[in-house]
Amino acid sequence: MPSISGSRTLYDKVLADHIVDEKLDGTILLYIDRHLVHEVTSPQAFEGLENASRQVRRPDMTLATTDHNVPTKSRKGMKDISTFVEEEDSRLQCTTLEENVKKFGVTYFGLGDKRQGIVHVIGPEQGFTLPGTTLVCGDSHTSTHGAFGAFASGIGTSEVEHVLATQCLITKRNKNMRIQVNGELAPGVSSKDVVLHAIGLIGTAGGTGCVIEFCGSAIRSLSMEARMSICNMSIEAGARAGMVAPDEVTFEYLKGKPLAPKYPSAEWDRAVSYWKSLQSDPDAKYDIDVQIDGADIAPTITWGTSPEDVVPITGVVPDPETFSTEAKKASGRRMLEYMGLTAGTKMEDIPVDKVFIGSCTNSRIEDLRAAAQVVKGRKIAPSVKRAMIVPGSGLVKDQAEAEGLDKVFLDAGFEWREAGCSMCLGMNPDILAPRERCASTSNRNFEGRQGALSRTHLMSPVMAAAAAIVGRLTDVRKLTEYKTSPHIEAFKPTPSGKPKVDERIKYDDEAQEQLADQPEDNSPHTNTIASKPEGSQGVPKFEVLKGIAAPLDRSNVDTDAIIPKQFLKTIKRTGLGSAAFYAWRFKEDGLPDPDFVLNQEPYTRSKILICTGPNFGCGSSREHAPWALLDFGIKCVIAPSFADIFFNNTFKNGMLPIVVESKDDMDKIVAEARQGKEIEVDLPNQVIRDGSSNEICKFDVEEFRKHCLVNGLDDIGLTMQLEDKICEHEKKITRDMPWLDGRAYLKRKGQGGKLAVKAAPVPKTNRGEVIQNPIDW
């Protein structure tokens, strides 16, 4: 069994069991136990594998589904995904995933399979997500899975390719942050209110560089579904991941799940014994410690365009003129204008046009039960144009129908939809019209998130249900008499609500081929074909960059602003320059906005972007953001701070993000930029100079990242040089934690239970140069 000792946090313990190699500067080669894949962030990754003649190293640790692009309309009569998905670009991403899972031998839940659904819903309900594992997905809300005591993190497309090829990830240790919520939650207060309240306290950058551990008596009292909702939104606090220590609630949830150790069995007992050790030590130290009294949390709702813009439902729209700095005042004014609100307006006086209950945050059976309790016997308000219930998976939908929840919603006037991401991000037909206001259980309220010029208020399922009934934002406690907290009583599963298993699936090594649009295996199986890696696409060398620098006076610039989601429907890395900052660069009539800096000369030719506000690149893990900036011509971004995932993604694409915390230094750089002068970024010497080569300031960059940029090195090739250490770690997993190896339908026919083919080392860089004296990796 893995060794657990010393004063360590939950995160420290999980990390320690997955380090394949570690450099003196703290750079880690981390082994990944579980990899979830969807159609939006994977096409370019699979293309990279194919171009380099590489295979998926561990198909038995990889699970794919379609969720972002798929329509949630009825699937009766559906023949296949290519005829069901009407939008051409959405259809292309979906069919491309189907081709790739067939080509590379990856298990796939297609639209004809009841197990299909939102990627962060299907992982837990299948038992693919397990305590103590490392789990990644090309989606920022991968943090959801941390509710099981797993280290789960969103990654960019380049990292998706890296994990597919090597089953490893190059990363750095994160700081530890604890958010402790003690006491009993008041009636009507749910996990969504807890996490919105916490984000309101620490801000969307409060957890930057951290893994947040949620603990305390209020957290321990929550169900697994509620814990998942909290960890899901830890990314909205800027964190790399969120975690909750596994306990009896966790173990009970996992019993009988298809991919969990069989219960009862000796292996189950062995797994639980290890899982029980994954508790932070009593004297463990945290870099940041936040204490919250559960009694202080009321039903909470957002008013602005960031998840940190929250107030209790009993409150009013804040007045930006009372904010602490001029930058915050300006940002507040912009938010009020965008949201169509007036300072001082009571939140309960704000009407809504549409209601959405779904998303990877709140689409599980518990969420639907809670919402149904509010709407039962009532009708949605005549003023509400549309109210949607979108289950998180086909199995959730079946279970809800077995309990009669669908009839409750339909009788009230809601639409009962099929599984998918739906209106959470507006990449599919479920979108808001311009200036429509939505009461939403999703996780983001950025500008345009649910559709161009859409207005989103985040809230819990019961609050969204109440808004649908009343026709405006409403305190659910006025509609429902709670005798105790909803997460204890209303959310408690009934005997008829036990986890439902699709009877068409056999959970053994000879699992049936998946249904409907599941592509058949190639013959011979992918894993019997030796890989022939010959280098990958890689990046050009980055040494000294000199060019025009554009000043951008914004804070919390999110990836939805850098590239709106309607431009994500691509299977290539290029051609996105015209989409960069689209909503800011263009007016509603499609004409360029002359007030936006990148539309002004000489900034249309910018190679460097200077953002004066913090937290640049927050929000989604989409690697399309750096791709769009690169395509526009920007190779370097300077800001006071960056969101972690965006920061990593830039390096993977040969870009340089520079953190300049000093206001004096930033003012000097911006002064040069405002005059339209060139700025010089010297990476080897880590110096920023003006156009006359006079030094403005120095900057820090991690040595390994610098080495890779300056030499144009390929991460995958470097990682494969540690093949022996990776294989040794995999043997250790099989010996100590056999439940992590592929099982049930992940053990594919013809594989014989063996691990994937050994990956061959790559002795060349991405530029085809022989590595004469490489660093460790």
Secondary structure as GFF3:
##gff-version 3
##sequence-region A 1 777
A	DSSP	alpha_helix	10	16	.	.	.	ID=ss1
A	DSSP	beta_strand	19	22	.	.	.	ID=ss2
A	DSSP	beta_strand	27	31	.	.	.	ID=ss3
A	DSSP	beta_strand	34	37	.	.	.	ID=ss4
A	DSSP	alpha_helix	43	51	.	.	.	ID=ss5
A	DSSP	three_ten_helix	59	61	.	.	.	ID=ss6
A	DSSP	beta_strand	62	65	.	.	.	ID=ss7
A	DSSP	alpha_helix	81	84	.	.	.	ID=ss8
A	DSSP	alpha_helix	88	104	.	.	.	ID=ss9
A	DSSP	beta_strand	107	109	.	.	.	ID=ss10
A	DSSP	alpha_helix	119	125	.	.	.	ID=ss11
A	DSSP	beta_strand	134	137	.	.	.	ID=ss12
A	DSSP	three_ten_helix	140	148	.	.	.	ID=ss13
A	DSSP	beta_strand	151	154	.	.	.	ID=ss14
A	DSSP	alpha_helix	157	166	.	.	.	ID=ss15
A	DSSP	beta_strand	168	172	.	.	.	ID=ss16
A	DSSP	beta_strand	175	182	.	.	.	ID=ss17
A	DSSP	alpha_helix	191	202	.	.	.	ID=ss18
A	DSSP	beta_strand	210	215	.	.	.	ID=ss19
A	DSSP	alpha_helix	217	220	.	.	.	ID=ss20
A	DSSP	alpha_helix	224	232	.	.	.	ID=ss21
A	DSSP	three_ten_helix	233	237	.	.	.	ID=ss22
A	DSSP	beta_strand	241	243	.	.	.	ID=ss23
A	DSSP	alpha_helix	248	254	.	.	.	ID=ss24
A	DSSP	alpha_helix	266	276	.	.	.	ID=ss25
A	DSSP	beta_strand	288	293	.	.	.	ID=ss26
A	DSSP	three_ten_helix	294	296	.	.	.	ID=ss27
A	DSSP	beta_strand	300	302	.	.	.	ID=ss28
A	DSSP	beta_strand	310	312	.	.	.	ID=ss29
A	DSSP	three_ten_helix	320	322	.	.	.	ID=ss30
A	DSSP	alpha_helix	326	339	.	.	.	ID=ss31
A	DSSP	three_ten_helix	347	349	.	.	.	ID=ss32
A	DSSP	beta_strand	354	357	.	.	.	ID=ss33
A	DSSP	alpha_helix	365	375	.	.	.	ID=ss34
A	DSSP	beta_strand	386	389	.	.	.	ID=ss35
A	DSSP	alpha_helix	394	402	.	.	.	ID=ss36
A	DSSP	alpha_helix	405	412	.	.	.	ID=ss37
A	DSSP	beta_strand	415	416	.	.	.	ID=ss38
A	DSSP	three_ten_helix	422	424	.	.	.	ID=ss39
A	DSSP	beta_strand	437	440	.	.	.	ID=ss40
A	DSSP	beta_strand	455	458	.	.	.	ID=ss41
A	DSSP	alpha_helix	461	470	.	.	.	ID=ss42
A	DSSP	three_ten_helix	476	478	.	.	.	ID=ss43
A	DSSP	three_ten_helix	495	497	.	.	.	ID=ss44
A	DSSP	three_ten_helix	526	528	.	.	.	ID=ss45
A	DSSP	beta_strand	544	552	.	.	.	ID=ss46
A	DSSP	alpha_helix	559	562	.	.	.	ID=ss47
A	DSSP	three_ten_helix	565	567	.	.	.	ID=ss48
A	DSSP	three_ten_helix	577	579	.	.	.	ID=ss49
A	DSSP	alpha_helix	582	585	.	.	.	ID=ss50
A	DSSP	three_ten_helix	597	599	.	.	.	ID=ss51
A	DSSP	three_ten_helix	603	605	.	.	.	ID=ss52
A	DSSP	beta_strand	608	611	.	.	.	ID=ss53
A	DSSP	alpha_helix	624	632	.	.	.	ID=ss54
A	DSSP	beta_strand	636	639	.	.	.	ID=ss55
A	DSSP	alpha_helix	644	652	.	.	.	ID=ss56
A	DSSP	beta_strand	656	659	.	.	.	ID=ss57
A	DSSP	alpha_helix	663	674	.	.	.	ID=ss58
A	DSSP	beta_strand	678	682	.	.	.	ID=ss59
A	DSSP	beta_strand	687	690	.	.	.	ID=ss60
A	DSSP	beta_strand	695	698	.	.	.	ID=ss61
A	DSSP	alpha_helix	703	711	.	.	.	ID=ss62
A	DSSP	alpha_helix	715	720	.	.	.	ID=ss63
A	DSSP	alpha_helix	723	736	.	.	.	ID=ss64
A	DSSP	three_ten_helix	738	740	.	.	.	ID=ss65
A	DSSP	three_ten_helix	744	746	.	.	.	ID=ss66
###
